[in-house]
Amino acid sequence: MRGDRAARRGPFAHDHGWVFEVDPFDAGANAAPVPLKFLGRYAHEAVAVDPRTGAIYLTEDARTPNGLFFRWLPPQGYRGGRGALRGLALSKGGDTAGRLQALRAWRDGVPVGDLSEAAAPGTVFPVTWVDVPDRLAADTSVRRQFADGQVTRAHKLEGQWWGDGGAYFVSSYARFDDGAAAEHDGQVWFHDPRRQTIELKTVFGVNPDPKAEGGYDGPDNITVSPYGGVILAEDGAGLSHLVGVNGRGHTYPLARNETGEGEFAGPVFSQDGRILFAAIQSPGLVFAITGPWRC
């Protein structure tokens, strides 16, 4: 990953793979973006923040080897709020502030190599966390800094959302030729930080015909519904849906893309829970879905 940075030009003048803090109320605060290097340099996908502790959870959308689920623990004395992360990044020692760690799940005292090993909803793994040796990835990609058995991997860790006192996160699919222990077309997990566990909430079996009605594949973005369960944005082959998952792990279709095969993205409810906003990446549409909703 090293090179003659002085000779770099244009889009290659800086390292890529960072998280940035964006102020939704002050465009001026975003004029000079500051990379939050303490969150690590890798193929970031989604972020969720524990409002109680300030811990940040991050997913990695990567393969060969498969990606990791991370948490960042803030340094002593850190207080969250608007601009707090940017301020920490600019402080002395900000590049490596706090602790960046990768998840390691366990089954009966044996490390779980890949989350695809879990096949049944309701499966619960206790977890521990392993410090990342070099979060700046100066020479070696973060996920390649760990040997097999040191961490738990998953193929294409995607969307994430904080709710119900923990972090819901998605693995979009798994295949044997990508190093998975078993094949599936999507998993939804829930990390409980108080119990230090992860639980498989639902799993999609391999869809033999993604263009046919009645099946789903490749869940990506996720949001927690104020009416219970979660909403997933499908990014797979063939038909694309917004898919609901109730509290028992059962799926149901909520919406289908009739404009083509572009993926759904960014589902989120309004603060009062009355409107579900969702987008289709191509051709670039945003929808406001008004229900009616019920528990």
Disulfide bonds with the S-S distance in Angstrom:
none
